[in-house]
Amino acid sequence: MPQPKILISILSCHKERHLHQQIRDTWAKNDFGVDVKFFLGLPKLPDTPDEIFLDVPDDEGHVSDKNAASIDWTYNRDYDFRFKCDTDTYVHIPRLISSGFESYDYSGLRYPYSDSPFIFCGDERSEAYGGSGYWLSRTAMKIILDNQDSQQYRGSTEDHWVGAILRRFPVSNRNDKRYCDTLKGPAPENNYITCHHNRYGMREDLWEN
């Protein structure tokens, strides 16, 4: 079976554009058969091969709008799966694409943290944590686009917003602790796929390890 068409979608902004080269030089350096794009808002500049400038505000209060616009961009270019992360996420791409993501519409690290195998397990609010990254299938992307006017948790908490929409539908979902909200990242001695809070300095050390 051929590998699905995958996009790693990095939500960024103009003030963090200087971090893009660090990512290009480390975890996104090699071609693993997936596309990696940075998504930014206004002011809208000409798109580059890996930077997409969306017609949405770039400030923190409109991150949900930027996320919705990036999902729309992804869906309309026929990607089968989208992995969303941030500029301070470190991603081990070979582990990412062999993680079993394709069996679920929505997967990542459940927040609030839980040992439940599912992201949704009866709590009023639960979602896959955006900092450590999460997957959306085409089914999940279409649900979000069809319901993108939802105002629940809309604003700076794009992951809460996505979770609030998807929990209303029978999407298959998985809580996967290999996506880590920690500075300790992927290494030979563990099975971690991502880590969070990796904004400054550690990318090179993780890459060399």
Secondary structure as GFF3:
##gff-version 3
##sequence-region A 1 209
A	DSSP	beta_strand	6	11	.	.	.	ID=ss1
A	DSSP	three_ten_helix	14	19	.	.	.	ID=ss2
A	DSSP	alpha_helix	20	25	.	.	.	ID=ss3
A	DSSP	beta_strand	35	40	.	.	.	ID=ss4
A	DSSP	beta_strand	51	53	.	.	.	ID=ss5
A	DSSP	three_ten_helix	60	62	.	.	.	ID=ss6
A	DSSP	alpha_helix	63	75	.	.	.	ID=ss7
A	DSSP	beta_strand	81	86	.	.	.	ID=ss8
A	DSSP	beta_strand	90	91	.	.	.	ID=ss9
A	DSSP	alpha_helix	93	97	.	.	.	ID=ss10
A	DSSP	three_ten_helix	101	103	.	.	.	ID=ss11
A	DSSP	beta_strand	106	108	.	.	.	ID=ss12
A	DSSP	beta_strand	110	111	.	.	.	ID=ss13
A	DSSP	beta_strand	127	128	.	.	.	ID=ss14
A	DSSP	beta_strand	134	137	.	.	.	ID=ss15
A	DSSP	alpha_helix	138	146	.	.	.	ID=ss16
A	DSSP	alpha_helix	158	166	.	.	.	ID=ss17
A	DSSP	beta_strand	173	175	.	.	.	ID=ss18
A	DSSP	beta_strand	194	195	.	.	.	ID=ss19
A	DSSP	alpha_helix	202	208	.	.	.	ID=ss20
###
